[in-house]
Amino acid sequence: MSEGSGKAYHPGEIVPGSGINECDCGQQHQWNTDVKGHRFPPLNGECSGSGWKLKAASHPS
């Protein structure tokens, strides 16, 4: 999973690589630290986004 890949992952999907993710609504207001193999959490009910995008990989290659 490369930094800034642009792919959005939906809540409930398996996290492909550990890192810091942000919601995809573009407001940069919701961040989450996710661990590879866990599931992405739901977005806040006030967020207009539909998924999570990688902001910074925990172990960039």
ABEGO torsion letter per residue (X at the ends): XBBGAGBBBBBGBBBABBEBBBBAAGAGABBBBBBBGBBBBBBBAABABABBBBABBABBX
